[in-house]
Structure formats: structure tokens, C-alpha cells
Amino acid sequence: MSDLYSIPLQAADGSTTSLEEQRGKVLLIVNTASKCGFTPQYRGLEALYNEYQDRGLVVLGFPCNQFGQQEPGGDEEIQQFCELNYGVSFPVYAKLEVNGPDAHPLFVHLKREAPGILGTEGVKWNFTKFLVDREGRVVKRFAPKDKPEALGSEIEQLL
């Protein structure tokens, strides 16, 4: 298994980073979009983050424009949208791709470790969620329609 924590990422400010500072925490990694029917899930994701961050949960947002062009803005615009409209305080990274030949290595790893329905690896739509345990193992994939409010018990099992 490749090390999830060593995969290079781009922060919203353009700097290079990784998930190393999240090592030992439970992660909920989500591909997000600002103009999607599921966008109000930002509210539920923020609620999960607020409820469980003191116990070791980190929600991580990764904007993606691959589904219906529902994330057309730049990284600064996305940050402002998340903060102003949903009070998002969890980390939201630079926009990336989750499928296809330019899929970010993080999502290649997540999809391989937690395939979707019938073993398909592709991310189906915005707000697909991946739950990662404290050891960096991808333990579950949740569909876009799975509301953040419904994930509490599964998160608690890992905390």
C-alpha cells in the first residue's frame, strides 16, 4: 500500500504540501463543488468537523470541476465561497481532477483502496466521500447522496 501521507498536494494558496500533518487522525476526504445540488453538504461536513475534530477527525475538501463544470472558479474564489456561504473552517485544497488520465495521485489511491459499486473505481459525482482510519487505511467510500449527518456513527467507530 502506498503511503497516503507522502502524496504531494497543492494547497489553495498554491504552496506544495502533503497529508503528513494529518498522520494519526481519522480523515474524511471529499471531492467538492460550489455549484452542485450537493453543495449544501458543506454545512454537514462542517458540522462533523466541529463535532469530532477534538477527537481526531479532519475533513478535507478537494474541489473538482469534472462533473457538469460545477466548480468553475479559481482557488481563491472557492475558498471565499466556502467560508462566506457555509462557514467552512476545515482545509479545502487547490482544485484537482479525480478521474481520467490527469486524476490526482491521491484520488487514484483512494479509488483503488475503496472501489465503488460493482468494483468500479471512478468517482461518480461531486461529494463522494472517503473515510480513512488513523493508520492511513481507506476503510469506506460513501456516495454523493450519503449525507454527512449520517456518517457520525461510522466516524465514531474510528475515533
N, C-alpha and C positions, 0 to 999 in steps of 0.2 A: 504494500500500500504506500503510495507516495505521501509525502508529508504535507498536509493541508496548510500548515503554518508557514511553510517556506515559499509558497507560490507568490510571486511578485504581484502587487496590486497597485492601482493608481488611486490615490485619494482625490477627493473632489477639488482640492486646490492644485492638483497636477503633480504633487510630490509622489515619489515611489515609496510604498510601504508593504506590509505583509500582515498576516493574522498572528504573528508571533506574540504580540502583546495580549492576545486572546487565549493563548495556551492555558489549559486547565479550566476553561469556562465552558458552559453549555452555550452553543451558538444556534441561532435561528437565522438562516441566510435566505434572503428573499430577493427575487428579481422584481423590480418595481416599475411603475409608470405613473405619470401625473395626469393623464387624460384617458383613464380607463374606467370601466364600470366597477372595477375592484379597487380603485384608488382610495375610497373611504376606509379600506382596511388599514391604511396608515394609522388611523385612530386606534384600532385594536392592537396593532403592533406596538404602538407607543404605550398603550395600557399594559401590555405584557412586560415590556421593558421596565416600566416604572414599578410594576408589582414584584418582579423577580430579579432585578439587577443586583440588589444587595445580597442575593443568594447565589449569584454567579451566572446569570443569563445575560447574554449580549445579543441584541437583534442587530443584523447588518443588512442594509439596503443596497442593492445594486441596480441602478436604473438601466433600462434596456428599451431600445426603440424598434425592436424586431417584430413586434406584434401590432399590426394596424397603425404603425407610426404614432403610437400613443405616448411617446416620450421625446418630443422633437427639440426641446430646449437644451441649452448648454448646461454644464455642471453647476455654475453659479446660480443660474435661474432655477434649476432643480432644487438646490439647497434652500433657496429663499421660499419656493413654493411649499416644500415640506415643513419648514419652520413656521411660516405665516399661516398656512391653512390647516395644519394638523399638529402643530407644536412638537414636531419630531425632534427628539434630542439624541436618539441613537445614531450611530455612524451611518452615513449614506456616502457611498464611494462614487468615483467617476463612472460615467455611462460606459457600458460594455455590451458585448454580444454573448448570448447564452447558447445559441445553436449555430450550426453550419461550420464552414472551414475557418472562420475567424472567431469561433467560440473561445471565450477566455478560458485558460487552463483551470481556473477554479471551478467553473461550471462543467468542464469536461470531467474533472474529478468527481464532483457531486453527482452528476448524472450516471457515471459508471458505478459508483458505490450504492446509489439508491435509484434504480431504474423505475420508470413509471409503469402504468397499466400494461399488462402483457409483455413486460420486459423492454418496452421502448425507452430509449434514453433521452430523446428530445424533450425539451421543456415545451409544454403545450401552450402556455399563455402567461401573461403578467401575473405576478403574485403567487408563483409556485414557491413553496417553502421547503427548505431542507433543515432538518434538525440534526445537530452534531453534538455528540457527548463530550465529556471532559477530556477524553483521550484522543479526540480528533476523529472518531469514527462517525460516519454518516449513518444515523440509525433509522431515519424515516424521511420520506418525501410526502408533502401534502399538496393537494391540488389547489388551483386558484380559488375554487369555490369554498374551500375549507377556511372558515373564518378564524382569525387569530384567537377570538374569545373561546373557541372550542379546543384549543391546544394546551390549555393550562395543566390538565392532569398529566399529559404526556411529558411536558416540560418538568413538572414537579418530580416525576419518577427519576429524572436525570440529575436533579439538583442535590 
